[in-house]
Amino acid sequence: MTLMTKPGVEPLRVEPDAIEEAAKLLYIRACKILPDDIKAGFARLDASETDGTARTILATMIENIGVAERMDNLLCQDTGIPIFNVLVGRNVQVDGWALKAAIARGTARATREHPLRSSVVHPITRRNEHTSCGERVPVINIDFTDVERELRIEMIPKGSGSENGSFLQMLIPADGVAAVKRFVVDRVIQAGGKVCPPTIVGVGIGGTSDLCMHLAKIAATRPLGSRCADAEGAKLEAELSEAVNSLGIGPQGLGGDSTAFAVHVETAATHITMNPVAVNIQCHSARRASATFTPDGVAIGF
């Protein structure tokens, strides 16, 4: 794909080989190193937790993070479904089909060369190709930004423990925001300890059924400390975060104050006769990594 170029300005050209190498490195990095915002989230929960058992569990989780980094090992044996979010800026030149193929090659190389456990199987035969790839996997989401000459690739390995904590309800608009709150809290209770809390609870509101689920995953994988761009969504984030952490589910579902790092909300316009709401939960090993391509080179981070 080639976005509109400015006269006299050389576009940023991103070659497939560079994308492939980045995809490989990001998958491995995401599985080994937890982002700084999640580490800070653990520190906040540890400082405020009042339950003794919960504090012990949090201490074990924090030690696991440190051991993984010191030993250059995985944070969790579940390397997840590989998800790549691609943001293409202005004045960027990239072959879209080649980008898709390069990400798949990089994913397969990470799985075989590291090696990582492949968690991806055929949905009917359950056959595992041991590449972390398959039909329509890796999942690749492409969007666009107004940043000049920049292409950003974010990699998120989504484990099945948290991905199984996914829910959708087509609410009646007349039920209002109270129905949204009730649905979210009820789903967190239903998930309990199966989603490896403390979690990030992602909530999507509005759009269509498929967009709403996508919004919930965007919310679940947002950095801690970020806020919903919509004022009403940001208000709901604060209210739901307080409500969820008053449930007493706690780390690994064994009781305590630390059920979630946060509840994140993303919104979209919807139809006058419906109000979809979706929940997607991210486990305490909230992994992600990113590569940003600019004319100065490639920067690897979170």
N, C-alpha and C positions, 0 to 999 in steps of 0.2 A: 504494500500500500504506500502511496506517496501523498502526504498532506500538502496543502497549499504552500508554495515556497515564495519567499520574498525575492524580488529582483536584486541580483548582485550578492545575495547571501547564500553561501554554500550550505546545502542541507546536511543534516547529520545522517550518515549512512551506517546502518547497523547490519553487519554481515551474519549469515547463519552460523558460521563457525564460532563466532563470539557469543551468540545466544546459546548455542549448545553447551559451551564450556561454562557459561554462567548458570544455566539450569542445573548442571551437574553439581557445581560448587554450592549452589543455594540449597539444594536438597540435603546434602551432607551437613552443611552448616546449620540449617534449621533443626535437624535431628539431634544436634550435639550441644548447641549453645542457646540458652534461654535469653530473650531480649531483656535489656536493662529495666524496662518499665515493669515487667513481670517480676523480676527479682525485687524491685522496690515495693511492688504490691505484696509480696511475701513478707517483707520486713514490716510493712504497716499492719498486716494481719497479726503477725507474731507479737507485735507490741501491744495490740489491743485485745487479744484473745484472753478470755477469763476462765476457760475450761482447761483443767490440767491435762486431760487426755488429748484434747485438741492441740495444745501447745506442743506435746510430745510428737504428734503426727506432723505438725508443721515443721518442727526441727528436723525430722527425718527427711521430709521433702526438700528442705533447704540444703541439707547435707548431700542429698542425691544430685542436686544441681551442681554443687561444687565438685563432687567426685567425677561427674560426667566431663566437666571441663578439664580437671587435672589429669584424668586418664584418657582424654581424647576419645570418649565413648558416648554412647547414645543416652539421651535423657529417658527414653522409653523404647521398649522393644517394638512397639507398634509404630511403624514408619508411615502409616496412614494412607489415605487417598491423596495423591499429589495434586495440589491446586496451584495454578499460576495465574496471577492477576497482572495483566499487561496494561500499562498506561502509556499511550503514544502522544507525545507533545507536537507542537507546531514545527513545521520545517524539518520533518523527520522522514527519511526514506527507508522502508523496510519491506521485504517481500513477505506478505502475510502467510502464504502457504508454506514458504520456507521456514518462517518463524515457528509455525505450529509443528513442523517436522523436526526442527532443531530442538525444541523443548522436549519432545518425546525421546529423541536420541540422548539428550543430556540426562533425562530421568533414568533411562535404561542403563546408561553408563554408571551413574551413581549407585544404582542397585547392584550391578555386577562387579564393579571395580572396588567399591568401598570395603566389603559388600554390605548392603542393607537387606533386611528381610522384606521380600515382596509380599504385600498384603492385598494385591489386586488379583481378582479371579473372575472368570466368566460367571454371569449371574445365574445360569441354569446348570451348566456342567460342573461349575466350581473349579475348572481347570486354571492352574496358575502358571503363567509363562515366565515367572521369576524375573520380570523386568519392571515391575510397578506400573506397567502400561497395559492397555487393552482397548476395546472399543470405546471411543469417546473419553478415554483416560490417557494421559493427564487431563484434568479439567482445566480449560483455558478460558479466562474471561478477559475480553479486550474492551478498553474504554479509552477516552481521549481527554487530553488536558490542554490548556492554553500556554503551558510552559514552553519556551522556545528551545528547540534542538535538544530535547531530552526524551529518552525512552526508559521507563522504569518497569522492572519485572519483580514482582513479589511472589515468594514461594511459601505456601502454607501446607504442611502435611497434616491432614485432618484425620485423627484416629477414630476408630469405630466406637469406642466407649462413649465419647462425647457426641459423635455424629448420630448415634442411636437416640440421643436426646434431642430429636427434631420433631416439631409438631406444627400443625397448621389448622386454623379454624376460620371459617367464613362467618364472621359475626354480623349481627343485625345492627345497622347504624343507630336505631332507637335505643339500643342497650348502652350506648355511650362508652366513655373511658373506663367506667367501673367494670364493664365486661372485659376490657382489655387487661386490666390489672388482675382480675380474677383468673383469667385464662393463664397468664404468665405465672402467677404464684402457684396455681394448681399443677402446672406442668413441672415446675421446679420440685414440688413435693413428690410428684409421680416419679421423676427421675431419681430423686434421693441420692444415694451414694454411688449409683451405677455410672455416673458421669465423672467420677474422680474429682469431687470438689476439694478445695475451693475453685470455683469456675468463673468464667465470664459468660453471663447470660445474654445472648444476642436476641433482640426483639425487632421484627419487621412489622410495620403497620402501613396498610394501604397497598396501592398498586393492584396487580392481578395475583392470582394464587402463586404462580411461578416467580414473579418479581418479588412478592412478599417473602418467600422463602430465601431468595437470594439476598434480600436486604437483611434478614436475620443473620445470615452467615457473615456479611460485611460487618455487621454490628459485633458479632461474637469474636471477630479477629482484628478489631480495631485496637490500637495501643491504649493501655490504661492511661487515664488522665485526659483523653480526648472526650469531646462532648458532641452530642447531636447538633447539627447545624440548625435544625428547626427548634425554636424556643419552647414550643409545647412538648416536643420530644425530649429536650434536655430536662425539662421539669419532671417528666415522667421517669426519666432515668434515675433521678435522685430519689423519688418516691418509691420506686420499685427496688432500688438497691437497699434501702432501709427495710422494706418489707421482707425481702428475701433473706436478709441476714438476721431477721428476728424469728425465723422458722426453727432454729436450733438443729438444723441438719448437720452442719459443721464439716470439718475436713474428713474426706472419705466416708461421709455419712454417719460418723460415729459420735456426733454431738458437738456442740460448740457454737460460737458466734460467727465463725469464718466459713460461711456457706459459699459466698461469691466475692471475688475481687470487686466486681461491679456488675450492674445491669446496663447494657448499652442498647440504644434505640436508634433505628433508622426509619425514615418515613418516605412515602411517595403519594402523590395524588391518586385518588381511586374513584370508583363509580358511585353515583349518588345513592344507589340501592344496596351497597355492600360495604363492608369494612373488614378486609382480611387482616388477621394477625398471625404471626409465625414466631416460633421460638427455635433457636439453634444454640446449643450449649458448647462452649469450649472448655476442655479440662484444664487442670492446673498446669499442665505442661503445654502452655499456650505458645507454640513454636511458630516462628516465621523468620524469613530472611529476605533481603532484597538486593538487587543490582541496579544501579542507575547509570545509564550510558549518556555521556555528554561529549562535546568535542575535546574535552580534556582527558577522556578515558572512561574507565569503568570503576565506580565506587561500590564496594560491598558493605552492607550494613543490615539494619533491621527495618 
